[in-house]
Amino acid sequence: MVGYPLKPIYEEVAYIAYHFHWSPELLMAMEHRERQRWVEEVAEINRRLNAESEGGREWMSG
């Protein structure tokens, strides 16, 4: 059985923990697919916030 590489696991855990303040223990206990799904959700939140922020800057400077 081949395991999932540790570096991506730690990156996923750090990313979610940083944004949602969930414990590393909780995140490490998740299935890989579930953790990846949360990474996708955080990324989407960040994309929306960045787009709103950029739009606000354009409005303010225009």
mmCIF file of the N, C-alpha and C atoms, coordinates in Angstrom:
data_MODEL
# 
_entry.id   MODEL 
# 
loop_
_atom_site.group_PDB 
_atom_site.id 
_atom_site.type_symbol 
_atom_site.label_atom_id 
_atom_site.label_alt_id 
_atom_site.label_comp_id 
_atom_site.label_asym_id 
_atom_site.label_entity_id 
_atom_site.label_seq_id 
_atom_site.pdbx_PDB_ins_code 
_atom_site.Cartn_x 
_atom_site.Cartn_y 
_atom_site.Cartn_z 
_atom_site.occupancy 
_atom_site.B_iso_or_equiv 
_atom_site.pdbx_formal_charge 
_atom_site.auth_seq_id 
_atom_site.auth_comp_id 
_atom_site.auth_asym_id 
_atom_site.auth_atom_id 
_atom_site.pdbx_PDB_model_num 
ATOM 1   N N  . MET A 1 1  ? 0.848   -1.187 0.000   1.00 0.00 ? 1  MET A N  1 
ATOM 2   C CA . MET A 1 1  ? 0.000   0.000  0.000   1.00 0.00 ? 1  MET A CA 1 
ATOM 3   C C  . MET A 1 1  ? 0.892   1.249  0.000   1.00 0.00 ? 1  MET A C  1 
ATOM 4   N N  . VAL A 1 2  ? 0.601   2.161  -0.897  1.00 0.00 ? 2  VAL A N  1 
ATOM 5   C CA . VAL A 1 2  ? 1.372   3.395  -1.007  1.00 0.00 ? 2  VAL A CA 1 
ATOM 6   C C  . VAL A 1 2  ? 0.657   4.472  -0.201  1.00 0.00 ? 2  VAL A C  1 
ATOM 7   N N  . GLY A 1 3  ? 1.409   5.177  0.639   1.00 0.00 ? 3  GLY A N  1 
ATOM 8   C CA . GLY A 1 3  ? 0.833   6.245  1.435   1.00 0.00 ? 3  GLY A CA 1 
ATOM 9   C C  . GLY A 1 3  ? 0.891   7.575  0.703   1.00 0.00 ? 3  GLY A C  1 
ATOM 10  N N  . TYR A 1 4  ? 0.134   8.512  1.180   1.00 0.00 ? 4  TYR A N  1 
ATOM 11  C CA . TYR A 1 4  ? 0.133   9.846  0.612   1.00 0.00 ? 4  TYR A CA 1 
ATOM 12  C C  . TYR A 1 4  ? 1.376   10.573 1.114   1.00 0.00 ? 4  TYR A C  1 
ATOM 13  N N  . PRO A 1 5  ? 2.080   11.321 0.270   1.00 0.00 ? 5  PRO A N  1 
ATOM 14  C CA . PRO A 1 5  ? 3.299   12.024 0.698   1.00 0.00 ? 5  PRO A CA 1 
ATOM 15  C C  . PRO A 1 5  ? 3.022   12.990 1.848   1.00 0.00 ? 5  PRO A C  1 
ATOM 16  N N  . LEU A 1 6  ? 3.929   13.037 2.795   1.00 0.00 ? 6  LEU A N  1 
ATOM 17  C CA . LEU A 1 6  ? 3.725   13.860 3.988   1.00 0.00 ? 6  LEU A CA 1 
ATOM 18  C C  . LEU A 1 6  ? 3.707   15.358 3.710   1.00 0.00 ? 6  LEU A C  1 
ATOM 19  N N  . LYS A 1 7  ? 4.553   15.850 2.822   1.00 0.00 ? 7  LYS A N  1 
ATOM 20  C CA . LYS A 1 7  ? 4.612   17.289 2.580   1.00 0.00 ? 7  LYS A CA 1 
ATOM 21  C C  . LYS A 1 7  ? 3.245   17.858 2.176   1.00 0.00 ? 7  LYS A C  1 
ATOM 22  N N  . PRO A 1 8  ? 2.545   17.272 1.202   1.00 0.00 ? 8  PRO A N  1 
ATOM 23  C CA . PRO A 1 8  ? 1.216   17.810 0.861   1.00 0.00 ? 8  PRO A CA 1 
ATOM 24  C C  . PRO A 1 8  ? 0.216   17.712 2.006   1.00 0.00 ? 8  PRO A C  1 
ATOM 25  N N  . ILE A 1 9  ? 0.316   16.677 2.806   1.00 0.00 ? 9  ILE A N  1 
ATOM 26  C CA . ILE A 1 9  ? -0.590  16.548 3.956   1.00 0.00 ? 9  ILE A CA 1 
ATOM 27  C C  . ILE A 1 9  ? -0.376  17.703 4.917   1.00 0.00 ? 9  ILE A C  1 
ATOM 28  N N  . TYR A 1 10 ? 0.888   17.976 5.237   1.00 0.00 ? 10 TYR A N  1 
ATOM 29  C CA . TYR A 1 10 ? 1.176   19.079 6.155   1.00 0.00 ? 10 TYR A CA 1 
ATOM 30  C C  . TYR A 1 10 ? 0.774   20.424 5.551   1.00 0.00 ? 10 TYR A C  1 
ATOM 31  N N  . GLU A 1 11 ? 0.929   20.580 4.249   1.00 0.00 ? 11 GLU A N  1 
ATOM 32  C CA . GLU A 1 11 ? 0.504   21.821 3.597   1.00 0.00 ? 11 GLU A CA 1 
ATOM 33  C C  . GLU A 1 11 ? -1.008  21.987 3.709   1.00 0.00 ? 11 GLU A C  1 
ATOM 34  N N  . GLU A 1 12 ? -1.757  20.921 3.461   1.00 0.00 ? 12 GLU A N  1 
ATOM 35  C CA . GLU A 1 12 ? -3.216  20.977 3.574   1.00 0.00 ? 12 GLU A CA 1 
ATOM 36  C C  . GLU A 1 12 ? -3.637  21.322 4.996   1.00 0.00 ? 12 GLU A C  1 
ATOM 37  N N  . VAL A 1 13 ? -3.049  20.641 5.961   1.00 0.00 ? 13 VAL A N  1 
ATOM 38  C CA . VAL A 1 13 ? -3.396  20.864 7.367   1.00 0.00 ? 13 VAL A CA 1 
ATOM 39  C C  . VAL A 1 13 ? -3.066  22.297 7.771   1.00 0.00 ? 13 VAL A C  1 
ATOM 40  N N  . ALA A 1 14 ? -1.899  22.780 7.392   1.00 0.00 ? 14 ALA A N  1 
ATOM 41  C CA . ALA A 1 14 ? -1.502  24.147 7.752   1.00 0.00 ? 14 ALA A CA 1 
ATOM 42  C C  . ALA A 1 14 ? -2.443  25.171 7.137   1.00 0.00 ? 14 ALA A C  1 
ATOM 43  N N  . TYR A 1 15 ? -2.808  24.958 5.891   1.00 0.00 ? 15 TYR A N  1 
ATOM 44  C CA . TYR A 1 15 ? -3.689  25.887 5.171   1.00 0.00 ? 15 TYR A CA 1 
ATOM 45  C C  . TYR A 1 15 ? -5.054  25.982 5.837   1.00 0.00 ? 15 TYR A C  1 
ATOM 46  N N  . ILE A 1 16 ? -5.647  24.828 6.119   1.00 0.00 ? 16 ILE A N  1 
ATOM 47  C CA . ILE A 1 16 ? -6.976  24.827 6.746   1.00 0.00 ? 16 ILE A CA 1 
ATOM 48  C C  . ILE A 1 16 ? -6.897  25.341 8.176   1.00 0.00 ? 16 ILE A C  1 
ATOM 49  N N  . ALA A 1 17 ? -5.909  24.892 8.925   1.00 0.00 ? 17 ALA A N  1 
ATOM 50  C CA . ALA A 1 17 ? -5.770  25.323 10.324  1.00 0.00 ? 17 ALA A CA 1 
ATOM 51  C C  . ALA A 1 17 ? -5.570  26.830 10.401  1.00 0.00 ? 17 ALA A C  1 
ATOM 52  N N  . TYR A 1 18 ? -4.787  27.386 9.499   1.00 0.00 ? 18 TYR A N  1 
ATOM 53  C CA . TYR A 1 18 ? -4.533  28.823 9.482   1.00 0.00 ? 18 TYR A CA 1 
ATOM 54  C C  . TYR A 1 18 ? -5.824  29.610 9.263   1.00 0.00 ? 18 TYR A C  1 
ATOM 55  N N  . HIS A 1 19 ? -6.627  29.164 8.321   1.00 0.00 ? 19 HIS A N  1 
ATOM 56  C CA . HIS A 1 19 ? -7.831  29.914 7.966   1.00 0.00 ? 19 HIS A CA 1 
ATOM 57  C C  . HIS A 1 19 ? -9.021  29.640 8.872   1.00 0.00 ? 19 HIS A C  1 
ATOM 58  N N  . PHE A 1 20 ? -9.200  28.405 9.300   1.00 0.00 ? 20 PHE A N  1 
ATOM 59  C CA . PHE A 1 20 ? -10.369 28.051 10.104  1.00 0.00 ? 20 PHE A CA 1 
ATOM 60  C C  . PHE A 1 20 ? -10.049 27.850 11.578  1.00 0.00 ? 20 PHE A C  1 
ATOM 61  N N  . HIS A 1 21 ? -8.771  27.832 11.927  1.00 0.00 ? 21 HIS A N  1 
ATOM 62  C CA . HIS A 1 21 ? -8.340  27.654 13.313  1.00 0.00 ? 21 HIS A CA 1 
ATOM 63  C C  . HIS A 1 21 ? -8.785  26.309 13.885  1.00 0.00 ? 21 HIS A C  1 
ATOM 64  N N  . TRP A 1 22 ? -8.825  25.302 13.020  1.00 0.00 ? 22 TRP A N  1 
ATOM 65  C CA . TRP A 1 22 ? -9.126  23.941 13.459  1.00 0.00 ? 22 TRP A CA 1 
ATOM 66  C C  . TRP A 1 22 ? -7.843  23.295 13.919  1.00 0.00 ? 22 TRP A C  1 
ATOM 67  N N  . SER A 1 23 ? -7.948  22.359 14.834  1.00 0.00 ? 23 SER A N  1 
ATOM 68  C CA . SER A 1 23 ? -6.751  21.718 15.381  1.00 0.00 ? 23 SER A CA 1 
ATOM 69  C C  . SER A 1 23 ? -6.099  20.794 14.353  1.00 0.00 ? 23 SER A C  1 
ATOM 70  N N  . PRO A 1 24 ? -4.783  20.714 14.391  1.00 0.00 ? 24 PRO A N  1 
ATOM 71  C CA . PRO A 1 24 ? -4.081  19.782 13.503  1.00 0.00 ? 24 PRO A CA 1 
ATOM 72  C C  . PRO A 1 24 ? -4.541  18.338 13.719  1.00 0.00 ? 24 PRO A C  1 
ATOM 73  N N  . GLU A 1 25 ? -4.864  17.988 14.940  1.00 0.00 ? 25 GLU A N  1 
ATOM 74  C CA . GLU A 1 25 ? -5.318  16.627 15.230  1.00 0.00 ? 25 GLU A CA 1 
ATOM 75  C C  . GLU A 1 25 ? -6.625  16.312 14.498  1.00 0.00 ? 25 GLU A C  1 
ATOM 76  N N  . LEU A 1 26 ? -7.552  17.257 14.514  1.00 0.00 ? 26 LEU A N  1 
ATOM 77  C CA . LEU A 1 26 ? -8.817  17.077 13.806  1.00 0.00 ? 26 LEU A CA 1 
ATOM 78  C C  . LEU A 1 26 ? -8.568  16.921 12.309  1.00 0.00 ? 26 LEU A C  1 
ATOM 79  N N  . LEU A 1 27 ? -7.720  17.768 11.770  1.00 0.00 ? 27 LEU A N  1 
ATOM 80  C CA . LEU A 1 27 ? -7.453  17.748 10.339  1.00 0.00 ? 27 LEU A CA 1 
ATOM 81  C C  . LEU A 1 27 ? -6.703  16.496 9.906   1.00 0.00 ? 27 LEU A C  1 
ATOM 82  N N  . MET A 1 28 ? -5.770  16.028 10.712  1.00 0.00 ? 28 MET A N  1 
ATOM 83  C CA . MET A 1 28 ? -5.018  14.822 10.373  1.00 0.00 ? 28 MET A CA 1 
ATOM 84  C C  . MET A 1 28 ? -5.917  13.588 10.439  1.00 0.00 ? 28 MET A C  1 
ATOM 85  N N  . ALA A 1 29 ? -6.966  13.646 11.243  1.00 0.00 ? 29 ALA A N  1 
ATOM 86  C CA . ALA A 1 29 ? -7.880  12.513 11.361  1.00 0.00 ? 29 ALA A CA 1 
ATOM 87  C C  . ALA A 1 29 ? -8.837  12.414 10.170  1.00 0.00 ? 29 ALA A C  1 
ATOM 88  N N  . MET A 1 30 ? -8.942  13.482 9.381   1.00 0.00 ? 30 MET A N  1 
ATOM 89  C CA . MET A 1 30 ? -9.848  13.481 8.221   1.00 0.00 ? 30 MET A CA 1 
ATOM 90  C C  . MET A 1 30 ? -9.287  12.594 7.111   1.00 0.00 ? 30 MET A C  1 
ATOM 91  N N  . GLU A 1 31 ? -10.196 12.075 6.314   1.00 0.00 ? 31 GLU A N  1 
ATOM 92  C CA . GLU A 1 31 ? -9.795  11.392 5.093   1.00 0.00 ? 31 GLU A CA 1 
ATOM 93  C C  . GLU A 1 31 ? -9.170  12.423 4.154   1.00 0.00 ? 31 GLU A C  1 
ATOM 94  N N  . HIS A 1 32 ? -8.251  11.972 3.325   1.00 0.00 ? 32 HIS A N  1 
ATOM 95  C CA . HIS A 1 32 ? -7.552  12.887 2.424   1.00 0.00 ? 32 HIS A CA 1 
ATOM 96  C C  . HIS A 1 32 ? -8.528  13.656 1.529   1.00 0.00 ? 32 HIS A C  1 
ATOM 97  N N  . ARG A 1 33 ? -9.504  12.976 0.968   1.00 0.00 ? 33 ARG A N  1 
ATOM 98  C CA . ARG A 1 33 ? -10.468 13.641 0.076   1.00 0.00 ? 33 ARG A CA 1 
ATOM 99  C C  . ARG A 1 33 ? -11.267 14.724 0.797   1.00 0.00 ? 33 ARG A C  1 
ATOM 100 N N  . GLU A 1 34 ? -11.634 14.464 2.039   1.00 0.00 ? 34 GLU A N  1 
ATOM 101 C CA . GLU A 1 34 ? -12.378 15.469 2.797   1.00 0.00 ? 34 GLU A CA 1 
ATOM 102 C C  . GLU A 1 34 ? -11.500 16.685 3.064   1.00 0.00 ? 34 GLU A C  1 
ATOM 103 N N  . ARG A 1 35 ? -10.243 16.452 3.432   1.00 0.00 ? 35 ARG A N  1 
ATOM 104 C CA . ARG A 1 35 ? -9.313  17.551 3.689   1.00 0.00 ? 35 ARG A CA 1 
ATOM 105 C C  . ARG A 1 35 ? -9.087  18.362 2.411   1.00 0.00 ? 35 ARG A C  1 
ATOM 106 N N  . GLN A 1 36 ? -8.964  17.693 1.275   1.00 0.00 ? 36 GLN A N  1 
ATOM 107 C CA . GLN A 1 36 ? -8.800  18.406 0.004   1.00 0.00 ? 36 GLN A CA 1 
ATOM 108 C C  . GLN A 1 36 ? -10.025 19.247 -0.310  1.00 0.00 ? 36 GLN A C  1 
ATOM 109 N N  . ARG A 1 37 ? -11.191 18.738 0.020   1.00 0.00 ? 37 ARG A N  1 
ATOM 110 C CA . ARG A 1 37 ? -12.429 19.500 -0.213  1.00 0.00 ? 37 ARG A CA 1 
ATOM 111 C C  . ARG A 1 37 ? -12.425 20.782 0.601   1.00 0.00 ? 37 ARG A C  1 
ATOM 112 N N  . TRP A 1 38 ? -11.963 20.719 1.847   1.00 0.00 ? 38 TRP A N  1 
ATOM 113 C CA . TRP A 1 38 ? -11.889 21.921 2.672   1.00 0.00 ? 38 TRP A CA 1 
ATOM 114 C C  . TRP A 1 38 ? -10.851 22.898 2.129   1.00 0.00 ? 38 TRP A C  1 
ATOM 115 N N  . VAL A 1 39 ? -9.748  22.382 1.594   1.00 0.00 ? 39 VAL A N  1 
ATOM 116 C CA . VAL A 1 39 ? -8.749  23.244 0.957   1.00 0.00 ? 39 VAL A CA 1 
ATOM 117 C C  . VAL A 1 39 ? -9.401  23.997 -0.201  1.00 0.00 ? 39 VAL A C  1 
ATOM 118 N N  . GLU A 1 40 ? -10.188 23.308 -1.002  1.00 0.00 ? 40 GLU A N  1 
ATOM 119 C CA . GLU A 1 40 ? -10.887 23.948 -2.117  1.00 0.00 ? 40 GLU A CA 1 
ATOM 120 C C  . GLU A 1 40 ? -11.835 25.042 -1.625  1.00 0.00 ? 40 GLU A C  1 
ATOM 121 N N  . GLU A 1 41 ? -12.547 24.773 -0.539  1.00 0.00 ? 41 GLU A N  1 
ATOM 122 C CA . GLU A 1 41 ? -13.477 25.769 0.006   1.00 0.00 ? 41 GLU A CA 1 
ATOM 123 C C  . GLU A 1 41 ? -12.736 27.007 0.501   1.00 0.00 ? 41 GLU A C  1 
ATOM 124 N N  . VAL A 1 42 ? -11.638 26.818 1.214   1.00 0.00 ? 42 VAL A N  1 
ATOM 125 C CA . VAL A 1 42 ? -10.848 27.952 1.698   1.00 0.00 ? 42 VAL A CA 1 
ATOM 126 C C  . VAL A 1 42 ? -10.314 28.755 0.516   1.00 0.00 ? 42 VAL A C  1 
ATOM 127 N N  . ALA A 1 43 ? -9.823  28.055 -0.505  1.00 0.00 ? 43 ALA A N  1 
ATOM 128 C CA . ALA A 1 43 ? -9.301  28.738 -1.688  1.00 0.00 ? 43 ALA A CA 1 
ATOM 129 C C  . ALA A 1 43 ? -10.392 29.575 -2.354  1.00 0.00 ? 43 ALA A C  1 
ATOM 130 N N  . GLU A 1 44 ? -11.603 29.046 -2.434  1.00 0.00 ? 44 GLU A N  1 
ATOM 131 C CA . GLU A 1 44 ? -12.712 29.792 -3.036  1.00 0.00 ? 44 GLU A CA 1 
ATOM 132 C C  . GLU A 1 44 ? -13.050 31.032 -2.205  1.00 0.00 ? 44 GLU A C  1 
ATOM 133 N N  . ILE A 1 45 ? -13.057 30.898 -0.901  1.00 0.00 ? 45 ILE A N  1 
ATOM 134 C CA . ILE A 1 45 ? -13.284 32.056 -0.023  1.00 0.00 ? 45 ILE A CA 1 
ATOM 135 C C  . ILE A 1 45 ? -12.223 33.113 -0.287  1.00 0.00 ? 45 ILE A C  1 
ATOM 136 N N  . ASN A 1 46 ? -10.960 32.701 -0.367  1.00 0.00 ? 46 ASN A N  1 
ATOM 137 C CA . ASN A 1 46 ? -9.868  33.640 -0.614  1.00 0.00 ? 46 ASN A CA 1 
ATOM 138 C C  . ASN A 1 46 ? -9.999  34.312 -1.973  1.00 0.00 ? 46 ASN A C  1 
ATOM 139 N N  . ARG A 1 47 ? -10.397 33.553 -3.001  1.00 0.00 ? 47 ARG A N  1 
ATOM 140 C CA . ARG A 1 47 ? -10.590 34.138 -4.330  1.00 0.00 ? 47 ARG A CA 1 
ATOM 141 C C  . ARG A 1 47 ? -11.667 35.216 -4.307  1.00 0.00 ? 47 ARG A C  1 
ATOM 142 N N  . ARG A 1 48 ? -12.787 34.913 -3.634  1.00 0.00 ? 48 ARG A N  1 
ATOM 143 C CA . ARG A 1 48 ? -13.876 35.899 -3.563  1.00 0.00 ? 48 ARG A CA 1 
ATOM 144 C C  . ARG A 1 48 ? -13.444 37.149 -2.809  1.00 0.00 ? 48 ARG A C  1 
ATOM 145 N N  . LEU A 1 49 ? -12.773 36.966 -1.688  1.00 0.00 ? 49 LEU A N  1 
ATOM 146 C CA . LEU A 1 49 ? -12.316 38.117 -0.912  1.00 0.00 ? 49 LEU A CA 1 
ATOM 147 C C  . LEU A 1 49 ? -11.314 38.956 -1.686  1.00 0.00 ? 49 LEU A C  1 
ATOM 148 N N  . ASN A 1 50 ? -10.413 38.301 -2.394  1.00 0.00 ? 50 ASN A N  1 
ATOM 149 C CA . ASN A 1 50 ? -9.433  39.032 -3.204  1.00 0.00 ? 50 ASN A CA 1 
ATOM 150 C C  . ASN A 1 50 ? -10.112 39.800 -4.324  1.00 0.00 ? 50 ASN A C  1 
ATOM 151 N N  . ALA A 1 51 ? -11.089 39.184 -4.966  1.00 0.00 ? 51 ALA A N  1 
ATOM 152 C CA . ALA A 1 51 ? -11.813 39.859 -6.050  1.00 0.00 ? 51 ALA A CA 1 
ATOM 153 C C  . ALA A 1 51 ? -12.561 41.072 -5.514  1.00 0.00 ? 51 ALA A C  1 
ATOM 154 N N  . GLU A 1 52 ? -13.182 40.923 -4.363  1.00 0.00 ? 52 GLU A N  1 
ATOM 155 C CA . GLU A 1 52 ? -13.903 42.050 -3.756  1.00 0.00 ? 52 GLU A CA 1 
ATOM 156 C C  . GLU A 1 52 ? -12.933 43.159 -3.378  1.00 0.00 ? 52 GLU A C  1 
ATOM 157 N N  . SER A 1 53 ? -11.794 42.766 -2.835  1.00 0.00 ? 53 SER A N  1 
ATOM 158 C CA . SER A 1 53 ? -10.782 43.736 -2.433  1.00 0.00 ? 53 SER A CA 1 
ATOM 159 C C  . SER A 1 53 ? -10.224 44.491 -3.635  1.00 0.00 ? 53 SER A C  1 
ATOM 160 N N  . GLU A 1 54 ? -9.928  43.776 -4.712  1.00 0.00 ? 54 GLU A N  1 
ATOM 161 C CA . GLU A 1 54 ? -9.418  44.411 -5.925  1.00 0.00 ? 54 GLU A CA 1 
ATOM 162 C C  . GLU A 1 54 ? -10.464 45.327 -6.532  1.00 0.00 ? 54 GLU A C  1 
ATOM 163 N N  . GLY A 1 55 ? -11.713 44.912 -6.522  1.00 0.00 ? 55 GLY A N  1 
ATOM 164 C CA . GLY A 1 55 ? -12.785 45.754 -7.042  1.00 0.00 ? 55 GLY A CA 1 
ATOM 165 C C  . GLY A 1 55 ? -12.930 47.021 -6.220  1.00 0.00 ? 55 GLY A C  1 
ATOM 166 N N  . GLY A 1 56 ? -12.782 46.900 -4.926  1.00 0.00 ? 56 GLY A N  1 
ATOM 167 C CA . GLY A 1 56 ? -12.862 48.057 -4.048  1.00 0.00 ? 56 GLY A CA 1 
ATOM 168 C C  . GLY A 1 56 ? -11.749 49.036 -4.294  1.00 0.00 ? 56 GLY A C  1 
ATOM 169 N N  . ARG A 1 57 ? -10.547 48.537 -4.553  1.00 0.00 ? 57 ARG A N  1 
ATOM 170 C CA . ARG A 1 57 ? -9.408  49.403 -4.838  1.00 0.00 ? 57 ARG A CA 1 
ATOM 171 C C  . ARG A 1 57 ? -9.597  50.150 -6.154  1.00 0.00 ? 57 ARG A C  1 
ATOM 172 N N  . GLU A 1 58 ? -10.112 49.445 -7.166  1.00 0.00 ? 58 GLU A N  1 
ATOM 173 C CA . GLU A 1 58 ? -10.341 50.085 -8.437  1.00 0.00 ? 58 GLU A CA 1 
ATOM 174 C C  . GLU A 1 58 ? -11.368 51.203 -8.289  1.00 0.00 ? 58 GLU A C  1 
ATOM 175 N N  . TRP A 1 59 ? -12.391 50.948 -7.517  1.00 0.00 ? 59 TRP A N  1 
ATOM 176 C CA . TRP A 1 59 ? -13.436 51.947 -7.306  1.00 0.00 ? 59 TRP A CA 1 
ATOM 177 C C  . TRP A 1 59 ? -12.870 53.158 -6.567  1.00 0.00 ? 59 TRP A C  1 
ATOM 178 N N  . MET A 1 60 ? -12.029 52.888 -5.563  1.00 0.00 ? 60 MET A N  1 
ATOM 179 C CA . MET A 1 60 ? -11.482 53.970 -4.763  1.00 0.00 ? 60 MET A CA 1 
ATOM 180 C C  . MET A 1 60 ? -10.472 54.806 -5.554  1.00 0.00 ? 60 MET A C  1 
ATOM 181 N N  . SER A 1 61 ? -9.703  54.163 -6.435  1.00 0.00 ? 61 SER A N  1 
ATOM 182 C CA . SER A 1 61 ? -8.679  54.903 -7.164  1.00 0.00 ? 61 SER A CA 1 
ATOM 183 C C  . SER A 1 61 ? -9.226  55.518 -8.458  1.00 0.00 ? 61 SER A C  1 
ATOM 184 N N  . GLY A 1 62 ? -10.417 55.085 -8.901  1.00 0.00 ? 62 GLY A N  1 
ATOM 185 C CA . GLY A 1 62 ? -10.957 55.547 -10.179 1.00 0.00 ? 62 GLY A CA 1 
ATOM 186 C C  . GLY A 1 62 ? -11.755 56.749 -10.031 1.00 0.00 ? 62 GLY A C  1 
# 
